[in-house]
């Protein structure tokens, strides 16, 4: 793995963000065209904002059931009490007042592709929203575990908010020799480094609180660590040695929330103090109705994020499946959703103006992962449209080919990276919601 130093990484991530923000189409030929966006996370908020910034007279309506967005980015630090929940609550005020996005607080119920209409259920009743283009960014749905899984007893906290608070309270109740059991879903899932990051900060919390003999058992459904393997391997074996037990190839067979017990293909655990079962994931329901691949996500054209059957219906963020080289999949992350949203916004504006799609597109995924209460690691990768390859190196089609810019070496897991993590997060928060 080639390693940038931390400053090279920050410059690279900033350059990619600036490149992605250059508008290529700033007006639409259609009189007041209508774009409806479903989902107000990093993907939906960003595409709504940039359609208004770049699109002149484009009318944009954002449909979101919640009054605010609670960020999964930094949420593991809320679990440990290092941050307050208010630190990750993001409002839609600037989208409305600064950018002129109309907000409908409600749940998208059904799409009429032939009629170009979306049905939305709100507190005051049903609304029908006509559209010229529809963008779906609903995040992920969770696939329940076999057995007796109740997320109100054994939370996933993979959607920030009440689940985060529940897991935080359960962690705070742990005492000496207690066990915190958590799972890593089968890939692909939202935020590849996230479960490993959580294991690290929970282990560090137990150490700092003097919970002697308490440990984290991390049951990974995958054969190996899915992101930042160097940093997390070192964290498990050195930084948190004796406090994290990493178990790969642990396919979940059943969960019993009442007894906080779990059975997997690798090992079984009964009566854990905390059971943090993170389910396998699939596309959000409103997007999944358009058709999914074998992994449960919606295939899209990476030049527009349009679907094959309905090019004016776009899917971005966690719900989409982007064609990529084998072994170099496009990750599901807040940073990637933000990046995809800009490509999608540009493509919509080009379509409305009768222009051809730009083939010179690139997206970027970068993230920081806290390892302790004072240190963090990082990684970054670029994805450029062009030829993509199978496992033998043969061209298999067109899509987004990944180039790894690097990940933090062991020496780069430090306090400076921890400080930079907040700069990175605040930049994404502002670019999406301000």
N, C-alpha and C positions, 0 to 999 in steps of 0.2 A: 504494500500500500504506500503510495506517494504521500508524504505529509507536507502540507503547507504549515507555516507557523501561524499563530493566532491572528496576527495583523494581516498577513496575506489572505487568510480566510475572510476576515471582515471586509477587506477591500473588494474581494471577489464577489461576495454576497451583495454588497452595495452596488457594484457595477451591474450585476444581473438585474437587480431590482430597478435600477434606473433605465436600463435597456427595455425592460418589460413595460415601463410606464410611458414610453414614447407613443403618442397616438398616431395611427396611420390613416384613420378616417374620422373626420370631425363633423360631418353633416350627413343627413339622410335625405334621399330624394322623395321618399314618401311623406305626405303631410302628416305631421304628428304621429309617427308610428308608435305602436304600443308594445312594450316589452314587459312581461310579467316574470318575476323572479320568485321562486319558492325556496325558502330557507335562508335565515339571516345569520349564518355563521360566516367564517372567513371567506368562503367562496361566494355566497350569495350577497353579502354586504359589499364585497369588492366589485363584483360585476355590476351591481346596481349603481354604485358610486361612479365607476369609470364610464358606464354608458351615459350618465348624465354629464360628466366632465367633458367627454369627447363627442357626444352625440347631438349637441345643439338642441333640436326640438323634439328629441325622443322622449316619450312619456314612459316612466319606469315606475312600476308598482312592486313593492316587496311584500310577500306574504310570509308571515312568521307567527307561530302560535304564542310565543313568549314576548313579554314587554322589553326584555333585554337579552343579550347574549352573554353566557358565562363561559369563559374561555377554558378549553382543556389545556392550552399552553399555560404552564406554571401551576396547574391545579394540584400536582403532586406535592407542591410546597404548602398548599393549603391543608392537605391531609396531615402533614406533620406539624402544622401550626406555625411554620416559618413565615407565612403570609396570611393575611385576612382574606375572606371571600370577596370583600369589596374591591380588592386589588385586581381581580380578574373579571369584574362585571363591566360589560361594554354596552353603552346605550346607543340608540338609533337617532338621537337628536340631531347630530350633524348631518346625517344622511337626509333628514327631512328639511332642516332649516338652511343648511349651507348648499346642499346639492339638489334639492327639489325632488327627492324620491318620495312617492306616496307609500305610506305604510298601512297595510291591512293586517290587523292582529287576528289571525284565524288559522285554521288547519285546511290545507289543500286536500280535497276529497276525491276529485275525479278530473280526468283530462278528456276533452273531446277533440282529438286531433283533426278530424275532418272539418269541424266547425270552428277550430282555433279558439276554443273556450276552456276556461278552468273554473271548476266549481269549488268554492271555498265556504267552509262552515265557520261563522263568527258567533260571538255571544249574542248578537242581535238577529241572527238568522243566516240564511244561505245567500251568498253572492255569486254571480256569474261574471267572470272577468274575461273579456275578449282580448286576444293578443295577436300580434304579427310574429313575434318570437316568444318562446317560453324557455326559461332557464331553470333547471331543477338542481338544487344543491341541498338535499335533505339530510345529508350525513349518512349514518349507518343505522340499520336495525340489528337487534341482537337475536341470536338463535338460542332459544332456551336449552339448558342442559337436560340430558336424560335424568330421570329421577324426580326429586322433590326440591327444585330450586326456587327460592323466594328471594328476589333481590332486596326486599325490605328487611331481610334477616342477614343475608350474606351478600353485601353490595358489590357491584362491579365498579362503580365510580368512574366509568369510561365515558360518561356524559356528565359534565361538571354541573354542580348544583346541589340539590338535596342529597344525592348519592355521595358526593364529596364530604358533606358534613357528617353523614352517617358513618362513613369509613373513618373519618377523623376521630369521632367519638369512640368507636370501637378500638382503634389503635391506642387512644389515651387510657383505655381501661386495662391494657396489658400490664402484667406484673412479671417478676422474675420467673424464668423457665417456661414462659408461655410461648406458643407457636403462632406465627402469622403465616397462613398458607395463601398463596396466590397463584393464578394461572396465567400463561401466555397463550392467546388464541392461535389457532392454525392460521398461518399467513395465506392471503393478505388480510390485514386488519388495520384499524386506525392507529397511527403513530407507532411505527416499528420499534423505536427505542423506549417507548413509554413504560411498558411493564418492567423492563430491566432498571430503568431510572427509579421507578417506584420502589422496587425491592431494595435499591441502594439507600434511598432517603429514609425508608422505614427502618432498615438496619441501623443507620446512623442515629436515628431518633432513639431506638432502644438502647444503644450504647450511651448516648448523651444523658438519658434518663436513668441510667444505672440499672437497667432491667437485666440483671445477671442471668446468663443461661438462656435468655429469650432469643429466638431466632426466626428467620424468614425461610420458608421452604418455597422455592420457585419452580412450579411444574410447567414445563414448556412443551406444548404440543408439537413443536418443530424439532428438527434434528440438531439445531445449533442456534446460537444467538443471532437474531435477525438484523441487528444494526449495531454499529460501533463495537465489533467483537473484541478489539484490542483493549479498549477502555473498560468495557464491562467484565471481560475475563480477568483483568488485573484487579478490578474492584471486588469481584467475587472471591478471588483467591488470595488477595493481599490486603487491600484496604478494609474489607469487611470479613476477613478470614474468620471462620468459626461462627459467623452470624448469618451467613447466607448459604443455603444448600441448594445448588442449581441442579435440576433434574430434567434432562432433555428427553424427547420421544415419549412424553407423558400425555397421551390422548385421553381426554376425559370420558369416562364410561358412565358415571352417575354422580349426582350431587344430592346431598340431604341437608338442606339449610337448617332444619330443626335441630340437628345434632352437630352441625358444622363439620360434616364428614364428606370426603370426596374419594372416589375410586378412579384410578387411571391405569393405563397399560403399563406404567412403570412402577407405581407404588400406590398404596391406599393410606389415608390418614383419617382418623376419627377424633371427634371432639377437640378440634383446633379452637384456640381462643378467638381467632379471627379467620374467617374464610372469605377471601377476596376473589371470587370467581369472575373472571373476565370472559364473556361468552365469545364464541365464533361470531363473525359479522357478515352482513350482506347489504346490498343496496337498500336505501330507504324505500318504503312501500310505494310511494307515488312515482318514483323513478323505476322501480323494479317491474312495474306493469308494462313498461316499454320493451321488455325482454332482457334477459340476463345471460351471462356466460356460465360455464361450469362452476365458477367460484361464487356466483351469485351477484355479480356486478354488471353494469350496463356498458356494453361496448360503444365507443364513440370514435369519431373522426378527430384526430388530435389537432387538425388545423382550425376546427370550429367548435369542437365538442358536441356537434350535432349527431343525432342517431341516424342509422342507415335508413330506417323506414320513414322518419319524420325529420328532415334536415333542419327545420325551424324549431325543433325541440332539442335543447341542449342539456347535457348532464355534466356537471363539474364537481370537483371535490371528491369526498370519500366514496360516493356512489358510483363513480365512473370507472371503466376499465380501459386503459390507454394501451394500444399496441406498442410493444417494446421488445428489445432484444432479450433472448432467453437469459435468465439469471440476473437481469438488470431492470426489474420492474419499476414502474413509476410509483413511488410511495404515496400513501394516504396520510396527509399532514396538513396542518393549517397553513404553513408556508406554501406548500404545493397548491392548495386550493386558491390562495391569493394569486399565485402566478398563473394558474390556468384561467382564472376569471378575466384577466387582462387580455389574454389571447382570445377568449370567447367574446368579450366585448368588442374587440376590434373586428372579429369575423362577422358579428351581427351587423355592425355599422357598414362594413363592406357589402354585405348582402343587401341591406336596405338601399344602398347607393348604387347597386348594380355592378359592383366591382368584383373582381376575382379574389379568391382567398390568398392571403400571403403564405408562401411556403417557407419563408425565412423566419421560422418561429423557434423560440427556445423557452424552456421553463427551468426553474431552479428549486431545489429543496435543501434547506439548511435548518439545523436545529442545534440547540444546546441542551444538555442533559445534566442536571445536578447529580453529583456522586456523593457528596456530603453536604452538610449545612453551610460549607464555605468554599467548595470546589465544584467545578463542572467540566464536562467534556463537550466536544462539538463535532459535527460532520457536515459536509456539503457535497452536492452533486449537481451537475448540469444535465439537462436533457435537450437534445437538438433534433429537430425533425430531419429525417432522411432514411437511408437504408437501415433496417434492423436485421438481426442475425439469429439463427437458431444455435443450438448448443454446439454444433460442429463448425460454426463460423460461416455458414452459408447464408446468403441474403434470402430472407423469407418474406420480405415485403417492405412497406413504408410505415414509419411510426417514430417514436421518440427514443433515440439511442442515448444511453447514460454514459457520462464521463465523470468518474469520481474525482473530485477536487482534493479530497482527503478527509481524514478524521484526526482528532487530537491524539498525538502520541501520549504515552504514559506521562512524559514530562510536561505535556500540555494540559493535563487535568489539574487545574490550579485555581487560585483565588481570582486572578485576573479574568479567567474565562467565566467564573461565576458572576462577576460584576458585568461583563459584556453580555451575559445571558439576558439581563434585564433591558439593556439597550436594544438588543435584537427583538425581544418580545414587544417592547413599547413601539418599535418601528412598525411591526406588523399590525399591532393594535391601531395605530394612527393611520396607516395606509388603508386599512379596511374600513374603519369606522369614523374617521375624522374628515 
